[in-house]
């Protein structure tokens, strides 16, 4: 009797660009089937990915992660074509501005997309995840260490890290592994747009964790996912910052941050 080879099914939110799209490339190259979910148009992403794999291994669904009913419906429809082995939640936004310059609506939007959206994605996809599957939430170094100009972004990403910590404990009883990815700045379209208006103090503090090229960051993220590590921090400078912050609970990092901002 011939054995049946079952493709690994990978779901990626925010897969139309940036880290999500590059992760899709790596999974397709290794033989997985990839499903993208994004509020942005996915036509260009699908066209680019088609050069790696045929259309049978790539799908895309529209999804606004701030709408829980829409999230549940999209995942339910996607799961009819194959339940996920790996779910990577990359969708998110950033605002870099002084706290007093972030109005009520802008602050709420960051929290709703980054934190509440993460909750909606997890709630929507969990019914379709079996024992042995893997849930990956993409947070940020801004979810581990504070940064000037990131009052909304840090609050949201600290929340995502906290959510991942709880899910790691709870979902272990169901046989579902959890990872949280906390990258430093990565060269993506979102970062390029942010640089146009962010405060100079934010720029200075980015030096602490460094900036990674997209290919390098995603290669390290993929390695951490494959190894099923809980905390995945690409970049040696970012890992050093995280370790120092843990070793001396914030003392050195706060002093250095104050020095950079005051220059």
N, C-alpha and C positions, 0 to 999 in steps of 0.2 A: 504494500500500500504506500502510495506517495505521501510524504508529509506536506502539510499546508503551511506555508510561511506567512505569518501575520505581520503586517507592517506596524511599526510603532506609530501611534496616533498622537500628534502634538498640536495642542491648541495654543494660540498666541494672541492675546489682546494687544491693541496698539501695534499691530503687525504691518501697517502700511508704510512705516518709515523707521529710521533710527535703529535702536537696539533690537526691537521686535523683528524688523525686516531682516537684519543681518543674522539673527538667530534662526529665522526661517530658512535662510540660505544654508546654514550649517546643517540643519536637520534634514533638509531635502538631499543635500550632498551625501549624507550618511544613510540614505534609504528610507527615511521616515515619510509619512504622509502628514501634511501640515494644513491646518485650518486657521485662517486669519479672521480676527474680529476687530473692527475699527469704525469710528464715527467718520473718519476721513474716507474719500474715495479710494478703492483698492485696485483699480484697473491697472495703474502703472506698476504697482507691486507685483500683481499677478503676471504681468507681461515680463518683468525682470526675472521672476522665479521660474517662468516657463522655460528659460534657457538652461535650467538645471534639471528640472524634472517635467514629465509630461503632465497634461491637465488632470489626469486621474488622481494625482497625488497632491493637488492644491485646490483648496476651496476658500471662499471668503464670505463673511456675513456682516451686514451692517449692525453696529451695536453702539448705543449710547449708555455708557456704564452708570450714568446717574439715574437711569430709569430701570428699576429692578424688574418690572414685568417684562420689559423688552429684553433684558439680559437673560432672564429665565427662558423666554421663548426662543431666542437665538441659540442658546446652548441645547435646548431640547431638540430643535430642528437639526443642529449639527450632529448630535449624538445618534440620530437615526442612521447616519452613515458611518458610525464608528465611535465608540466611547473613548475618551482621552486616556492615554497613558501618562502624558506630561501636560500640565497646564501652566503656562507662563503668562503672568499678568504684567504687561509692560505699560499699559495706557496711563497717561498722566500729563500734568501741565506744571509749569513753573512761572512764578512772578518774582522778580528781583527788584525790590524797591524798599525805601525806608518804611517802617511800620506806619507812620502817620500819612504816608502817601498811598496806602492800600485802602481803598474805600470798602464799605460794608459788603457790597455785591462781589467785588473782586476777591476779598478774603474768603467769603462763603463759597465761591466757585472753586477755589483751590482745594478747600477742605472737602467739598462735595465730590469732586472728581478723583482726587488722590486717595482720600481716606474712606469716605462713604462708598465711592466707586469700587474700592478694593473689597469692601464688605459685600457689595452687591454681586460682584464677580464670584466670590467664594460661595455665597449662598446659592447662586444660580447654577454653578457647575458641580458642586459637591454631590448632588443626587446621581450624577452620571459617572462618578469616579469610584472604581472598584479597589479592593485591597491590592497593594503593590503599585498603585499609581503615585504620582508625584506632583505636588502643588508648589509653584514658585512665584513669590511676590517680589517685584522689583521695587525697592525703596530707594535709598540714596545714602551717601555719607552724611547728607544733611538730616538723616534720620538717626544719626549717632553722635554728631558733633554740631553745635550751633554755628551759624554763619551770618554775618551782617547782610541785611537786605532780604533775609529768607524767613521773616516772621510767619508768613502763611505756609510756605513750602516746608520749613522745618517742622512746624506743628503737624502738618499732614503726614510727613514721612516718619517722624517719631511715632505717630499713631500706627502706621503700617508695620513698623518693626514690632511694636507692642502686640498688634494683631497676630503677626506671624509667630511670636513667642507663645501666645496662648494656643493657636492652632496646632503648633508642633506637639504640644502636650495632649490636646484633645483628640486630634486625628490619628495619633499613634495607636489608639485603641481600635481604630478602623483599618489599620494597615496602610494608611496614606502618609507618605513622607512629606515634609514641608521644608522649603528653603526660603531665605530672604536674601536678596541681592542688594548690596549697598555700594554702588560704584561712585568714584569721584566724578569730576566733570569728564564727559565723553564727547568727542566731536560728532554731534548729531545736529539735524536741522533745528531742534528745539533750543539747543545751546547757542547756535549761531544767531537765532532770533533774539535770545535773551541778552546777548552781548551788546546789542544795539543801544540798550537803554539802562543797563544795570549800573548801580553805584560803583565808583572806583574802589571803595572799601571792599565790596564783594569780590572784585577782581583780585585785590591783594590777598584776601583770605583763601582764594582758590589755590594759591601757591602751596598751602600747607599739605593738601592731598594730591596736587598735581592734576594734569590733564592727560587722558589716554586717547589714542586713535581708536576709531570704532572697531576695526578688525582685531586689535590687540585686546581690547576690553571684552569683546564677545567671545574670543577664544578662551579667555580665563573664566568667564561666566559659564560657558558651556562645560568646561572641565569641572567646575564646581558642581554643576547640576548633575553631570554624569556620575560623579563621586557621591552624590546625594549629601553634600555638606549642608548644614543648616545655614550658617552665616557665610556668605560668599562676598568677598571684598577684592575686586580686581585692582592691581597696582600696588607695588611694594610701598610707595609713599603713603597711600591711603591705609594700608594694613598697619604700617608703623604708627600712623596717627591714631588709629583705633586702639592699638595695643597700649600706646602711651597714655591715652585718655582713660583706659581701664586701669592701668597700673598705678597711676597717680590721680585718681578720680578728677580729671579735668584741670588740675592745677597748672601744669605746664602749657597745655593747649590754650587755656584761657589767657595766660600771661602772654603767650606768643601772638594770639589773636589781637589782644589789646595793643601790642607793639605794632603789628602790621596796620591796624586801623588808624593809629595815631600818626603814622608817618606822613 
